[in-house]
Amino acid sequence: MLNKLIELTENNLKDIQKAFDDYQNNYFTARSPEFFCLELNGEAGELANNEKKQWKGREIEHSAFEDEAADVMIALMNYSNARKIDLAAALTRKLQKIESKRIEMLKEGKNF
Ligand SMILES: [Mg+2]
């Protein structure tokens, strides 16, 4: 299962990240990594705010969660491109690290 996830990541994420970069560079003002980092956190905050409202009993349209999750994804892509982060490579490394930790904890009888 993890191998499939890594294979999909390595085969597709690089192209997706590049397409976001091309789109951003061709149609929008160039921004710094710091700008996109703040934008990413702002969008994550908007998503969290929707969760907080729903948790407290307000009804939130599912489309509002989708909208903010999309904003987070776009901001993460823009941040990663501005910061020259290879997300496919970084994600693969992180998934392998998490899996190693999970197996280690499983051997110790702990849940991860
Ligand atoms: Mg938003």
py3Dmol code that shows the C-alpha trace and the ligand (Angstrom):
import py3Dmol

protein = """\
ATOM      1  CA  MET A   1       0.000   0.000   0.000  1.00  0.00           C
ATOM      2  CA  LEU A   2       2.774   2.466   0.915  1.00  0.00           C
ATOM      3  CA  ASN A   3       4.717   1.469  -2.198  1.00  0.00           C
ATOM      4  CA  LYS A   4       1.669   2.293  -4.336  1.00  0.00           C
ATOM      5  CA  LEU A   5       1.339   5.679  -2.632  1.00  0.00           C
ATOM      6  CA  ILE A   6       5.009   6.447  -3.184  1.00  0.00           C
ATOM      7  CA  GLU A   7       4.813   5.291  -6.798  1.00  0.00           C
ATOM      8  CA  LEU A   8       1.806   7.548  -7.463  1.00  0.00           C
ATOM      9  CA  THR A   9       3.528  10.448  -5.705  1.00  0.00           C
ATOM     10  CA  GLU A  10       6.736  10.073  -7.677  1.00  0.00           C
ATOM     11  CA  ASN A  11       4.919   9.577 -10.985  1.00  0.00           C
ATOM     12  CA  ASN A  12       2.412  12.407 -10.702  1.00  0.00           C
ATOM     13  CA  LEU A  13       3.154  15.034  -8.071  1.00  0.00           C
ATOM     14  CA  LYS A  14       6.191  16.449  -9.848  1.00  0.00           C
ATOM     15  CA  ASP A  15       4.094  17.186 -12.961  1.00  0.00           C
ATOM     16  CA  ILE A  16       1.251  18.646 -10.912  1.00  0.00           C
ATOM     17  CA  GLN A  17       3.642  20.901  -8.975  1.00  0.00           C
ATOM     18  CA  LYS A  18       5.279  22.026 -12.230  1.00  0.00           C
ATOM     19  CA  ALA A  19       1.882  22.838 -13.768  1.00  0.00           C
ATOM     20  CA  PHE A  20       1.007  24.978 -10.735  1.00  0.00           C
ATOM     21  CA  ASP A  21       4.344  26.771 -11.145  1.00  0.00           C
ATOM     22  CA  ASP A  22       3.746  27.415 -14.844  1.00  0.00           C
ATOM     23  CA  TYR A  23       0.214  28.693 -14.190  1.00  0.00           C
ATOM     24  CA  GLN A  24       1.364  30.961 -11.362  1.00  0.00           C
ATOM     25  CA  ASN A  25       4.325  32.336 -13.318  1.00  0.00           C
ATOM     26  CA  ASN A  26       2.290  33.035 -16.449  1.00  0.00           C
ATOM     27  CA  TYR A  27      -0.799  34.640 -14.962  1.00  0.00           C
ATOM     28  CA  PHE A  28      -0.066  36.021 -11.515  1.00  0.00           C
ATOM     29  CA  THR A  29       2.299  38.428  -9.798  1.00  0.00           C
ATOM     30  CA  ALA A  30       5.527  36.847  -8.564  1.00  0.00           C
ATOM     31  CA  ARG A  31       5.576  36.508  -4.776  1.00  0.00           C
ATOM     32  CA  SER A  32       8.145  35.515  -2.184  1.00  0.00           C
ATOM     33  CA  PRO A  33       8.156  32.228  -0.249  1.00  0.00           C
ATOM     34  CA  GLU A  34       7.328  34.264   2.853  1.00  0.00           C
ATOM     35  CA  PHE A  35       4.181  35.651   1.185  1.00  0.00           C
ATOM     36  CA  PHE A  36       2.989  32.183   0.209  1.00  0.00           C
ATOM     37  CA  CYS A  37       3.820  30.799   3.649  1.00  0.00           C
ATOM     38  CA  LEU A  38       1.583  33.426   5.226  1.00  0.00           C
ATOM     39  CA  GLU A  39      -1.097  32.725   2.623  1.00  0.00           C
ATOM     40  CA  LEU A  40      -0.866  28.989   3.347  1.00  0.00           C
ATOM     41  CA  ASN A  41      -1.330  29.567   7.049  1.00  0.00           C
ATOM     42  CA  GLY A  42      -4.149  32.026   6.430  1.00  0.00           C
ATOM     43  CA  GLU A  43      -5.994  29.479   4.303  1.00  0.00           C
ATOM     44  CA  ALA A  44      -5.366  26.722   6.864  1.00  0.00           C
ATOM     45  CA  GLY A  45      -6.817  29.117   9.439  1.00  0.00           C
ATOM     46  CA  GLU A  46      -9.950  29.622   7.325  1.00  0.00           C
ATOM     47  CA  LEU A  47     -10.342  25.840   7.090  1.00  0.00           C
ATOM     48  CA  ALA A  48      -9.841  25.483  10.856  1.00  0.00           C
ATOM     49  CA  ASN A  49     -12.384  28.232  11.463  1.00  0.00           C
ATOM     50  CA  ASN A  50     -15.006  26.280   9.503  1.00  0.00           C
ATOM     51  CA  GLU A  51     -14.223  23.191  11.592  1.00  0.00           C
ATOM     52  CA  LYS A  52     -14.508  25.246  14.783  1.00  0.00           C
ATOM     53  CA  LYS A  53     -17.884  26.660  13.735  1.00  0.00           C
ATOM     54  CA  GLN A  54     -19.210  23.200  12.916  1.00  0.00           C
ATOM     55  CA  TRP A  55     -17.777  21.756  16.138  1.00  0.00           C
ATOM     56  CA  LYS A  56     -19.668  24.446  18.063  1.00  0.00           C
ATOM     57  CA  GLY A  57     -22.923  23.459  16.376  1.00  0.00           C
ATOM     58  CA  ARG A  58     -23.238  25.673  13.322  1.00  0.00           C
ATOM     59  CA  GLU A  59     -24.086  24.062  10.034  1.00  0.00           C
ATOM     60  CA  ILE A  60     -21.309  24.560   7.477  1.00  0.00           C
ATOM     61  CA  GLU A  61     -21.837  23.663   3.823  1.00  0.00           C
ATOM     62  CA  HIS A  62     -19.559  20.830   2.692  1.00  0.00           C
ATOM     63  CA  SER A  63     -18.545  23.031  -0.229  1.00  0.00           C
ATOM     64  CA  ALA A  64     -17.024  25.506   2.260  1.00  0.00           C
ATOM     65  CA  PHE A  65     -14.636  22.790   3.514  1.00  0.00           C
ATOM     66  CA  GLU A  66     -13.828  21.826  -0.064  1.00  0.00           C
ATOM     67  CA  ASP A  67     -13.204  25.447  -0.981  1.00  0.00           C
ATOM     68  CA  GLU A  68     -10.762  26.034   1.875  1.00  0.00           C
ATOM     69  CA  ALA A  69      -9.017  22.675   1.381  1.00  0.00           C
ATOM     70  CA  ALA A  70      -8.461  23.700  -2.255  1.00  0.00           C
ATOM     71  CA  ASP A  71      -7.082  27.056  -1.107  1.00  0.00           C
ATOM     72  CA  VAL A  72      -4.656  25.227   1.204  1.00  0.00           C
ATOM     73  CA  MET A  73      -3.531  22.975  -1.655  1.00  0.00           C
ATOM     74  CA  ILE A  74      -2.993  25.928  -4.007  1.00  0.00           C
ATOM     75  CA  ALA A  75      -1.097  27.866  -1.346  1.00  0.00           C
ATOM     76  CA  LEU A  76       1.064  24.827  -0.534  1.00  0.00           C
ATOM     77  CA  MET A  77       1.927  24.398  -4.212  1.00  0.00           C
ATOM     78  CA  ASN A  78       2.764  28.090  -4.593  1.00  0.00           C
ATOM     79  CA  TYR A  79       4.816  28.109  -1.400  1.00  0.00           C
ATOM     80  CA  SER A  80       6.721  24.963  -2.396  1.00  0.00           C
ATOM     81  CA  ASN A  81       7.499  26.360  -5.831  1.00  0.00           C
ATOM     82  CA  ALA A  82       8.612  29.727  -4.469  1.00  0.00           C
ATOM     83  CA  ARG A  83      10.784  27.955  -1.858  1.00  0.00           C
ATOM     84  CA  LYS A  84      12.112  25.465  -4.494  1.00  0.00           C
ATOM     85  CA  ILE A  85      10.835  22.467  -2.548  1.00  0.00           C
ATOM     86  CA  ASP A  86      10.548  19.221  -4.495  1.00  0.00           C
ATOM     87  CA  LEU A  87       7.308  18.036  -2.912  1.00  0.00           C
ATOM     88  CA  ALA A  88       7.382  14.576  -4.509  1.00  0.00           C
ATOM     89  CA  ALA A  89      10.849  13.879  -3.106  1.00  0.00           C
ATOM     90  CA  ALA A  90      10.064  15.447   0.259  1.00  0.00           C
ATOM     91  CA  LEU A  91       6.786  13.559   0.571  1.00  0.00           C
ATOM     92  CA  THR A  92       8.403  10.251  -0.357  1.00  0.00           C
ATOM     93  CA  ARG A  93      11.124  10.754   2.252  1.00  0.00           C
ATOM     94  CA  LYS A  94       8.583  11.698   4.901  1.00  0.00           C
ATOM     95  CA  LEU A  95       6.284   8.751   4.139  1.00  0.00           C
ATOM     96  CA  GLN A  96       9.231   6.358   4.420  1.00  0.00           C
ATOM     97  CA  LYS A  97      10.274   7.945   7.717  1.00  0.00           C
ATOM     98  CA  ILE A  98       6.716   7.689   9.110  1.00  0.00           C
ATOM     99  CA  GLU A  99       6.504   4.048   7.983  1.00  0.00           C
ATOM    100  CA  SER A 100       9.800   3.186   9.681  1.00  0.00           C
ATOM    101  CA  LYS A 101       8.566   4.807  12.884  1.00  0.00           C
ATOM    102  CA  ARG A 102       5.199   3.027  12.627  1.00  0.00           C
ATOM    103  CA  ILE A 103       6.883  -0.384  12.230  1.00  0.00           C
ATOM    104  CA  GLU A 104       9.279   0.373  15.092  1.00  0.00           C
ATOM    105  CA  MET A 105       6.387   1.292  17.398  1.00  0.00           C
ATOM    106  CA  LEU A 106       4.365  -1.732  16.270  1.00  0.00           C
ATOM    107  CA  LYS A 107       7.272  -3.976  17.310  1.00  0.00           C
ATOM    108  CA  GLU A 108       7.192  -2.281  20.717  1.00  0.00           C
ATOM    109  CA  GLY A 109       3.457  -2.960  20.953  1.00  0.00           C
ATOM    110  CA  LYS A 110       2.512   0.715  20.677  1.00  0.00           C
ATOM    111  CA  ASN A 111      -0.001   2.382  18.390  1.00  0.00           C
ATOM    112  CA  PHE A 112       1.232   5.101  16.081  1.00  0.00           C
TER     113      PHE A 112
END
"""
ligand_1 = """\
1
MG
Mg -9.837 30.666 1.575
"""
view = py3Dmol.view(width=600, height=400)
view.addModel(protein, "pdb")
view.setStyle({"model": 0}, {"cartoon": {"style": "trace"}})
view.addModel(ligand_1, "xyz")
view.setStyle({"model": 1}, {"stick": {}})
view.zoomTo()
view.show()
